[in-house]
Amino acid sequence: MAITLAMLVVDQLVKSWVRGAMPPHGSIRGLPFPGFFEITLQYNEGIAFGFLSGKGILLSPVAVAIAAAASYYSFKHPKEPILTHVSMGLLASGALGNLYDRIVNGRVTDMFYFRAIQFPVFNVADSCITVATILLILTWFGEAQRQHKANAVPSAETPTTDTD
């Protein structure tokens, strides 16, 4: 829960700063990696990568369901690895951060842009969702590997007997 609240606050503070610091499509270039990374104010009225433009609010129940399911899972499974709980907190904060933007501003504020690879502009909430997904995949893959090893029967030679 602490991760959810902390990242939700960080997301909204960064979005608020960017909206106040520059006009739409304005950019701060020449950060530590000129030509590679910049901060650019853009708005997304859809969902990921601008899909469903103008209809992002229709997916509000999905964002609520994701945040609720992540929180519920974490509370119901306290013995899960810490990375699972971190992932659930990040997932909930990402869903709620963008939901808040859609409800309050009618669109999502994006600002991080990797110009060198022309990656779509994204925000802290998007990053939380991405990192959560990666952590969950790694955690679940690692758990599957541990289960596989635990269930493996050591190969032992069984003695053979001649009945002749």
Z-matrix of the N, CA and C atoms (Angstrom, degrees):
N
C 1 1.442
C 2 1.526 1 111.37
N 3 1.333 2 115.99 1 -36.70
C 4 1.464 3 119.68 2 -179.96
C 5 1.524 4 110.64 3 -64.86
N 6 1.326 5 116.67 4 -39.91
C 7 1.464 6 120.12 5 178.93
C 8 1.519 7 109.69 6 -64.56
N 9 1.321 8 116.82 7 -41.81
C 10 1.461 9 120.62 8 179.39
C 11 1.520 10 110.38 9 -58.55
N 12 1.318 11 116.70 10 -50.28
C 13 1.473 12 120.13 11 -178.90
C 14 1.525 13 111.93 12 -65.64
N 15 1.321 14 116.33 13 -44.02
C 16 1.470 15 119.67 14 -178.52
C 17 1.522 16 111.37 15 -61.51
N 18 1.319 17 116.86 16 -47.51
C 19 1.468 18 119.21 17 -178.04
C 20 1.526 19 112.17 18 -71.65
N 21 1.318 20 117.04 19 -29.94
C 22 1.460 21 120.57 20 175.40
C 23 1.528 22 109.80 21 -64.94
N 24 1.317 23 116.93 22 -41.87
C 25 1.469 24 121.23 23 177.35
C 26 1.526 25 110.40 24 -65.17
N 27 1.327 26 117.29 25 -46.39
C 28 1.471 27 120.66 26 178.94
C 29 1.527 28 110.06 27 -58.80
N 30 1.326 29 116.72 28 -46.42
C 31 1.467 30 121.41 29 179.88
C 32 1.524 31 110.78 30 -56.97
N 33 1.313 32 117.23 31 -49.49
C 34 1.466 33 120.21 32 -176.51
C 35 1.530 34 112.01 33 -70.27
N 36 1.325 35 117.86 34 -34.56
C 37 1.466 36 120.03 35 176.79
C 38 1.527 37 111.39 36 -65.31
N 39 1.328 38 116.78 37 -44.00
C 40 1.472 39 120.29 38 179.74
C 41 1.524 40 109.86 39 -64.96
N 42 1.314 41 117.50 40 -44.40
C 43 1.464 42 120.65 41 179.03
C 44 1.525 43 111.15 42 -61.60
N 45 1.321 44 116.59 43 -43.57
C 46 1.463 45 120.77 44 179.51
C 47 1.530 46 110.79 45 -63.59
N 48 1.320 47 116.73 46 -43.14
C 49 1.463 48 120.65 47 178.86
C 50 1.530 49 110.96 48 -60.16
N 51 1.308 50 116.69 49 -46.49
C 52 1.463 51 120.87 50 -177.77
C 53 1.522 52 110.50 51 -64.47
N 54 1.330 53 117.49 52 -43.97
C 55 1.469 54 120.01 53 179.24
C 56 1.524 55 111.19 54 -61.30
N 57 1.329 56 117.28 55 -35.55
C 58 1.463 57 120.65 56 -179.86
C 59 1.514 58 114.10 57 -82.97
N 60 1.318 59 117.33 58 -20.82
C 61 1.460 60 120.79 59 -173.07
C 62 1.519 61 114.97 60 -93.08
N 63 1.320 62 117.84 61 -16.10
C 64 1.466 63 118.03 62 -175.93
C 65 1.518 64 111.42 63 -154.72
N 66 1.321 65 115.85 64 157.84
C 67 1.465 66 119.74 65 176.43
C 68 1.532 67 109.44 66 -77.49
N 69 1.363 68 116.25 67 162.31
C 70 1.465 69 117.75 68 176.64
C 71 1.526 70 111.21 69 -52.88
N 72 1.284 71 115.61 70 137.95
C 73 1.466 72 125.29 71 -178.31
C 74 1.521 73 112.35 72 67.89
N 75 1.342 74 117.72 73 6.38
C 76 1.456 75 120.58 74 173.19
C 77 1.513 76 108.52 75 -72.46
N 78 1.311 77 117.02 76 155.19
C 79 1.460 78 121.06 77 -176.34
C 80 1.509 79 111.69 78 -137.69
N 81 1.310 80 114.74 79 150.93
C 82 1.456 81 122.08 80 168.21
C 83 1.519 82 104.58 81 -110.01
N 84 1.306 83 115.22 82 108.74
C 85 1.473 84 120.06 83 -178.36
C 86 1.511 85 109.92 84 -106.06
N 87 1.278 86 114.79 85 170.69
C 88 1.459 87 120.09 86 176.72
C 89 1.507 88 113.07 87 73.65
N 90 1.317 89 116.97 88 22.66
C 91 1.450 90 120.10 89 173.36
C 92 1.528 91 106.53 90 -62.59
N 93 1.284 92 118.75 91 -168.07
C 94 1.459 93 118.78 92 -175.44
C 95 1.529 94 115.50 93 -49.96
N 96 1.319 95 117.01 94 -22.65
C 97 1.460 96 120.08 95 -177.51
C 98 1.528 97 109.97 96 -127.79
N 99 1.339 98 118.76 97 76.41
C 100 1.468 99 120.61 98 -177.08
C 101 1.532 100 111.62 99 -58.41
N 102 1.324 101 115.23 100 137.88
C 103 1.457 102 120.62 101 -179.50
C 104 1.514 103 113.77 102 79.18
N 105 1.325 104 116.35 103 -6.11
C 106 1.456 105 120.52 104 -179.03
C 107 1.524 106 110.73 105 -111.25
N 108 1.341 107 116.39 106 -51.46
C 109 1.464 108 121.56 107 -176.54
C 110 1.517 109 109.85 108 -131.85
N 111 1.328 110 115.90 109 141.37
C 112 1.460 111 120.33 110 175.24
C 113 1.518 112 110.16 111 -151.33
N 114 1.304 113 115.52 112 166.07
C 115 1.454 114 121.45 113 174.56
C 116 1.518 115 106.76 114 -103.94
N 117 1.315 116 116.22 115 121.73
C 118 1.463 117 123.58 116 -176.35
C 119 1.522 118 108.46 117 -132.38
N 120 1.325 119 117.21 118 125.49
C 121 1.458 120 120.18 119 178.07
C 122 1.517 121 110.47 120 -79.64
N 123 1.330 122 114.42 121 118.46
C 124 1.463 123 120.67 122 175.51
C 125 1.517 124 107.85 123 -137.41
N 126 1.308 125 114.68 124 155.38
C 127 1.458 126 120.00 125 177.08
C 128 1.515 127 109.27 126 -116.73
N 129 1.314 128 114.86 127 142.88
C 130 1.461 129 121.39 128 179.32
C 131 1.524 130 107.17 129 -121.08
N 132 1.304 131 116.33 130 114.64
C 133 1.464 132 120.53 131 -179.67
C 134 1.519 133 111.99 132 -95.06
N 135 1.323 134 116.35 133 4.35
C 136 1.460 135 120.92 134 178.35
C 137 1.509 136 110.21 135 -114.00
N 138 1.334 137 114.19 136 -138.41
C 139 1.461 138 119.93 137 176.11
C 140 1.529 139 106.76 138 -116.35
N 141 1.301 140 117.89 139 -155.65
C 142 1.461 141 122.22 140 -175.96
C 143 1.528 142 112.33 141 -47.22
N 144 1.313 143 114.82 142 131.27
C 145 1.469 144 123.41 143 177.50
C 146 1.530 145 112.44 144 59.77
N 147 1.331 146 117.47 145 23.32
C 148 1.457 147 121.38 146 176.05
C 149 1.516 148 115.31 147 81.41
N 150 1.335 149 117.72 148 5.49
C 151 1.467 150 119.44 149 177.65
C 152 1.524 151 109.42 150 -62.17
N 153 1.296 152 116.27 151 150.92
C 154 1.460 153 123.62 152 179.23
C 155 1.528 154 111.64 153 56.31
N 156 1.304 155 116.72 154 43.62
C 157 1.459 156 121.55 155 -178.59
C 158 1.523 157 111.28 156 -51.88
N 159 1.315 158 115.66 157 130.53
C 160 1.453 159 122.04 158 -179.84
C 161 1.519 160 113.74 159 84.38
N 162 1.335 161 116.94 160 -4.97
C 163 1.460 162 120.25 161 -176.86
C 164 1.531 163 112.76 162 -120.42
N 165 1.318 164 116.90 163 12.90
C 166 1.459 165 120.97 164 -178.49
C 167 1.515 166 113.06 165 -58.00
N 168 1.330 167 117.12 166 -35.63
C 169 1.465 168 121.20 167 -178.48
C 170 1.532 169 111.36 168 -63.05
N 171 1.332 170 116.89 169 -26.21
C 172 1.463 171 119.99 170 179.57
C 173 1.527 172 112.30 171 -64.45
N 174 1.326 173 115.98 172 -21.89
C 175 1.460 174 119.80 173 -179.39
C 176 1.527 175 112.43 174 -92.99
N 177 1.319 176 117.32 175 10.49
C 178 1.465 177 120.88 176 178.98
C 179 1.523 178 112.67 177 -54.51
N 180 1.329 179 118.66 178 -43.69
C 181 1.468 180 117.91 179 177.96
C 182 1.531 181 112.98 180 -59.91
N 183 1.316 182 116.95 181 -31.32
C 184 1.469 183 120.22 182 178.23
C 185 1.532 184 109.71 183 -66.42
N 186 1.326 185 116.93 184 -43.17
C 187 1.465 186 120.82 185 178.96
C 188 1.526 187 110.97 186 -62.96
N 189 1.320 188 116.44 187 -42.27
C 190 1.466 189 120.48 188 177.60
C 191 1.525 190 109.85 189 -63.18
N 192 1.320 191 117.19 190 -43.64
C 193 1.466 192 121.33 191 179.85
C 194 1.528 193 111.39 192 -63.18
N 195 1.326 194 117.46 193 -41.31
C 196 1.467 195 120.71 194 179.06
C 197 1.524 196 110.34 195 -63.19
N 198 1.331 197 116.91 196 -47.37
C 199 1.466 198 120.67 197 -179.60
C 200 1.525 199 110.92 198 -63.59
N 201 1.324 200 116.98 199 -42.68
C 202 1.467 201 120.72 200 -179.93
C 203 1.530 202 110.95 201 -66.38
N 204 1.322 203 116.92 202 -44.21
C 205 1.467 204 120.63 203 -179.55
C 206 1.523 205 111.31 204 -64.31
N 207 1.325 206 117.37 205 -41.26
C 208 1.471 207 120.69 206 179.06
C 209 1.526 208 110.32 207 -63.72
N 210 1.327 209 116.75 208 -44.35
C 211 1.469 210 120.62 209 179.47
C 212 1.525 211 110.62 210 -65.21
N 213 1.310 212 116.88 211 -45.56
C 214 1.458 213 122.03 212 179.99
C 215 1.534 214 110.79 213 -59.55
N 216 1.328 215 115.85 214 -46.60
C 217 1.464 216 120.23 215 -179.14
C 218 1.528 217 110.33 216 -59.46
N 219 1.313 218 115.87 217 -45.83
C 220 1.459 219 120.12 218 -177.80
C 221 1.532 220 111.30 219 -63.14
N 222 1.331 221 116.72 220 -42.76
C 223 1.460 222 119.87 221 179.77
C 224 1.531 223 112.51 222 -69.72
N 225 1.307 224 117.85 223 -34.92
C 226 1.462 225 121.79 224 -178.39
C 227 1.521 226 113.58 225 -80.65
N 228 1.333 227 117.33 226 -14.70
C 229 1.463 228 121.49 227 -178.13
C 230 1.535 229 110.07 228 -127.23
N 231 1.323 230 117.39 229 65.24
C 232 1.467 231 120.12 230 -175.72
C 233 1.522 232 114.56 231 -64.78
N 234 1.322 233 117.36 232 -20.48
C 235 1.469 234 119.93 233 -177.70
C 236 1.522 235 113.38 234 -90.87
N 237 1.324 236 116.63 235 3.01
C 238 1.471 237 120.03 236 176.05
C 239 1.531 238 108.72 237 -62.90
N 240 1.322 239 117.67 238 157.47
C 241 1.469 240 120.21 239 177.16
C 242 1.536 241 110.83 240 -57.80
N 243 1.313 242 115.91 241 149.50
C 244 1.465 243 121.42 242 -177.75
C 245 1.532 244 111.52 243 -55.91
N 246 1.334 245 117.31 244 -35.18
C 247 1.466 246 119.29 245 179.31
C 248 1.532 247 112.05 246 -63.78
N 249 1.293 248 117.02 247 -29.33
C 250 1.463 249 119.94 248 176.64
C 251 1.529 250 109.34 249 -66.81
N 252 1.330 251 116.64 250 -43.38
C 253 1.466 252 120.42 251 179.27
C 254 1.534 253 111.18 252 -67.41
N 255 1.313 254 116.62 253 -40.00
C 256 1.470 255 120.02 254 176.12
C 257 1.524 256 109.35 255 -61.13
N 258 1.316 257 116.19 256 -44.58
C 259 1.471 258 121.07 257 179.53
C 260 1.518 259 111.50 258 -60.38
N 261 1.306 260 117.06 259 -44.56
C 262 1.462 261 120.48 260 -179.57
C 263 1.527 262 110.74 261 -63.87
N 264 1.333 263 116.60 262 -39.47
C 265 1.463 264 120.19 263 177.46
C 266 1.524 265 111.71 264 -64.72
N 267 1.328 266 116.34 265 -42.64
C 268 1.464 267 120.53 266 178.30
C 269 1.529 268 111.30 267 -65.48
N 270 1.310 269 116.40 268 -41.50
C 271 1.458 270 121.12 269 179.47
C 272 1.529 271 110.76 270 -61.91
N 273 1.323 272 116.58 271 -46.39
C 274 1.464 273 120.74 272 179.18
C 275 1.530 274 110.87 273 -63.31
N 276 1.330 275 117.62 274 -43.38
C 277 1.471 276 119.64 275 -178.46
C 278 1.527 277 111.30 276 -66.04
N 279 1.320 278 116.96 277 -38.27
C 280 1.462 279 119.71 278 178.59
C 281 1.516 280 111.82 279 -64.33
N 282 1.322 281 116.22 280 -45.52
C 283 1.467 282 120.34 281 179.68
C 284 1.522 283 110.69 282 -63.45
N 285 1.339 284 117.13 283 -44.17
C 286 1.463 285 120.66 284 -178.61
C 287 1.523 286 112.88 285 -71.74
N 288 1.325 287 117.53 286 -34.08
C 289 1.465 288 120.78 287 179.13
C 290 1.516 289 112.32 288 -62.46
N 291 1.316 290 116.02 289 -46.58
C 292 1.464 291 119.31 290 179.19
C 293 1.530 292 111.30 291 -73.74
N 294 1.330 293 117.04 292 -32.67
C 295 1.465 294 120.09 293 175.93
C 296 1.531 295 110.37 294 -62.83
N 297 1.320 296 116.46 295 -44.66
C 298 1.463 297 120.55 296 178.42
C 299 1.527 298 110.22 297 -56.79
N 300 1.319 299 116.47 298 -45.96
C 301 1.475 300 120.51 299 178.42
C 302 1.525 301 111.39 300 -58.22
N 303 1.326 302 115.89 301 -46.00
C 304 1.474 303 119.61 302 -178.18
C 305 1.525 304 111.49 303 -62.17
N 306 1.316 305 116.15 304 -41.61
C 307 1.466 306 120.01 305 -177.57
C 308 1.531 307 111.26 306 -73.04
N 309 1.328 308 117.05 307 -47.32
C 310 1.467 309 121.08 308 -174.71
C 311 1.520 310 112.47 309 -79.85
N 312 1.327 311 117.63 310 -41.65
C 313 1.466 312 121.31 311 -174.32
C 314 1.526 313 113.75 312 -106.48
N 315 1.304 314 117.59 313 -9.14
C 316 1.461 315 120.91 314 -178.96
C 317 1.513 316 113.73 315 76.83
N 318 1.315 317 116.41 316 3.32
C 319 1.469 318 122.42 317 -179.96
C 320 1.522 319 108.33 318 -166.49
N 321 1.317 320 115.73 319 164.25
C 322 1.463 321 121.26 320 -178.63
C 323 1.527 322 109.19 321 -98.85
N 324 1.312 323 115.57 322 135.60
C 325 1.463 324 121.81 323 177.87
C 326 1.523 325 109.24 324 -88.18
N 327 1.325 326 116.50 325 124.69
C 328 1.468 327 122.79 326 176.96
C 329 1.520 328 108.47 327 -117.58
N 330 1.334 329 116.84 328 153.60
C 331 1.459 330 118.67 329 -177.25
C 332 1.522 331 116.93 330 -151.00
N 333 1.288 332 120.77 331 -21.39
C 334 1.460 333 121.57 332 -176.47
C 335 1.519 334 109.89 333 -90.38
N 336 1.318 335 115.33 334 127.63
C 337 1.466 336 119.81 335 -174.89
C 338 1.519 337 110.54 336 -136.68
N 339 1.321 338 115.88 337 121.26
C 340 1.462 339 121.45 338 174.22
C 341 1.523 340 107.15 339 -94.76
N 342 1.315 341 114.57 340 91.63
C 343 1.459 342 121.73 341 -175.69
C 344 1.524 343 111.67 342 -61.39
N 345 1.307 344 117.73 343 -39.31
C 346 1.466 345 121.29 344 -174.74
C 347 1.528 346 112.45 345 -59.57
N 348 1.316 347 116.21 346 -31.36
C 349 1.470 348 118.38 347 -179.45
C 350 1.532 349 111.67 348 -113.13
N 351 1.322 350 116.38 349 6.35
C 352 1.465 351 122.17 350 178.14
C 353 1.528 352 111.83 351 53.93
N 354 1.330 353 115.84 352 37.99
C 355 1.466 354 119.76 353 178.56
C 356 1.518 355 108.84 354 -74.79
N 357 1.319 356 119.16 355 140.31
C 358 1.467 357 120.76 356 -179.77
C 359 1.530 358 111.90 357 -54.57
N 360 1.312 359 116.03 358 146.79
C 361 1.462 360 122.23 359 -179.56
C 362 1.533 361 108.20 360 -66.61
N 363 1.329 362 116.51 361 138.24
C 364 1.457 363 121.53 362 -176.46
C 365 1.515 364 110.01 363 -140.15
N 366 1.328 365 116.65 364 -179.42
C 367 1.463 366 120.71 365 -176.81
C 368 1.529 367 111.09 366 -135.13
N 369 1.331 368 116.40 367 -175.37
C 370 1.462 369 121.10 368 -179.00
C 371 1.531 370 110.75 369 -62.73
N 372 1.329 371 117.47 370 -42.71
C 373 1.471 372 120.80 371 -179.77
C 374 1.529 373 110.75 372 -60.27
N 375 1.327 374 116.37 373 -43.41
C 376 1.464 375 120.12 374 177.65
C 377 1.528 376 110.46 375 -60.82
N 378 1.324 377 116.04 376 -40.62
C 379 1.465 378 120.65 377 179.14
C 380 1.520 379 110.96 378 -63.93
N 381 1.333 380 116.54 379 -40.05
C 382 1.465 381 120.44 380 178.03
C 383 1.524 382 110.95 381 -60.10
N 384 1.324 383 116.16 382 -44.49
C 385 1.468 384 120.36 383 -179.95
C 386 1.525 385 110.79 384 -63.75
N 387 1.327 386 116.67 385 -42.66
C 388 1.464 387 121.07 386 -179.55
C 389 1.525 388 111.44 387 -65.63
N 390 1.330 389 116.77 388 -47.26
C 391 1.462 390 120.42 389 179.79
C 392 1.526 391 110.10 390 -63.39
N 393 1.333 392 117.60 391 -41.31
C 394 1.465 393 121.21 392 178.01
C 395 1.521 394 110.98 393 -58.94
N 396 1.307 395 116.29 394 -44.26
C 397 1.457 396 120.66 395 -179.52
C 398 1.526 397 111.08 396 -62.43
N 399 1.318 398 116.35 397 -45.69
C 400 1.467 399 120.66 398 179.18
C 401 1.527 400 110.73 399 -62.57
N 402 1.326 401 116.88 400 -45.25
C 403 1.467 402 120.23 401 179.48
C 404 1.532 403 111.80 402 -62.59
N 405 1.330 404 116.42 403 -41.27
C 406 1.463 405 119.08 404 178.26
C 407 1.521 406 111.95 405 -63.51
N 408 1.314 407 116.45 406 -42.64
C 409 1.465 408 119.92 407 178.51
C 410 1.526 409 110.06 408 -61.58
N 411 1.327 410 116.85 409 -46.46
C 412 1.465 411 120.05 410 -180.00
C 413 1.531 412 111.45 411 -64.03
N 414 1.321 413 116.31 412 -42.76
C 415 1.461 414 120.57 413 -179.70
C 416 1.520 415 111.06 414 -64.28
N 417 1.327 416 116.71 415 -47.48
C 418 1.454 417 120.08 416 -178.59
C 419 1.523 418 111.85 417 -68.53
N 420 1.325 419 117.08 418 -35.81
C 421 1.456 420 120.35 419 176.58
C 422 1.531 421 109.73 420 -64.85
N 423 1.332 422 116.01 421 -44.76
C 424 1.466 423 120.09 422 178.35
C 425 1.512 424 111.89 423 -61.87
N 426 1.336 425 116.85 424 -40.63
C 427 1.460 426 120.94 425 178.15
C 428 1.525 427 111.07 426 -65.19
N 429 1.326 428 116.60 427 -40.99
C 430 1.469 429 120.43 428 178.22
C 431 1.525 430 110.32 429 -62.53
N 432 1.320 431 116.00 430 -39.48
C 433 1.471 432 119.76 431 178.33
C 434 1.526 433 110.42 432 -64.52
N 435 1.339 434 117.18 433 -43.19
C 436 1.462 435 120.69 434 178.97
C 437 1.530 436 110.77 435 -63.56
N 438 1.328 437 116.70 436 -42.01
C 439 1.459 438 120.24 437 178.66
C 440 1.528 439 111.20 438 -63.78
N 441 1.312 440 115.78 439 -40.60
C 442 1.462 441 120.35 440 179.64
C 443 1.530 442 110.41 441 -62.14
N 444 1.332 443 115.93 442 -44.03
C 445 1.469 444 119.79 443 179.43
C 446 1.523 445 111.12 444 -66.82
N 447 1.336 446 116.89 445 -38.23
C 448 1.457 447 120.47 446 -179.55
C 449 1.526 448 112.06 447 -67.86
N 450 1.315 449 115.91 448 -32.40
C 451 1.459 450 120.45 449 -179.14
C 452 1.522 451 113.40 450 -87.48
N 453 1.311 452 117.09 451 -9.56
C 454 1.463 453 120.21 452 -178.47
C 455 1.526 454 109.26 453 -70.07
N 456 1.313 455 115.27 454 133.93
C 457 1.463 456 121.11 455 178.08
C 458 1.521 457 106.97 456 -91.79
N 459 1.320 458 115.74 457 125.17
C 460 1.464 459 116.54 458 179.36
C 461 1.528 460 110.10 459 -61.34
N 462 1.302 461 115.11 460 139.60
C 463 1.464 462 118.21 461 -177.91
C 464 1.520 463 107.30 462 -82.38
N 465 1.276 464 114.49 463 113.91
C 466 1.469 465 120.90 464 179.11
C 467 1.516 466 107.62 465 -117.12
N 468 1.301 467 114.24 466 139.87
C 469 1.463 468 117.67 467 178.00
C 470 1.517 469 108.33 468 -76.10
N 471 1.271 470 115.46 469 129.78
C 472 1.455 471 119.08 470 176.42
C 473 1.503 472 108.45 471 -94.74
N 474 1.281 473 114.92 472 132.16
C 475 1.463 474 116.89 473 -178.67
C 476 1.528 475 110.67 474 -67.18
N 477 1.286 476 113.92 475 143.80
C 478 1.458 477 119.55 476 178.32
C 479 1.524 478 108.49 477 -104.10
N 480 1.280 479 115.49 478 146.49
C 481 1.459 480 119.41 479 178.41
C 482 1.506 481 109.09 480 -121.46
N 483 1.302 482 114.40 481 141.28
C 484 1.468 483 120.39 482 176.38
C 485 1.522 484 107.41 483 -91.44
N 486 1.252 485 115.53 484 132.21
C 487 1.461 486 119.64 485 178.50
C 488 1.538 487 110.61 486 -105.23
N 489 1.306 488 117.97 487 11.26
C 490 1.472 489 119.85 488 -179.99
C 491 1.468 490 112.16 489 -72.38
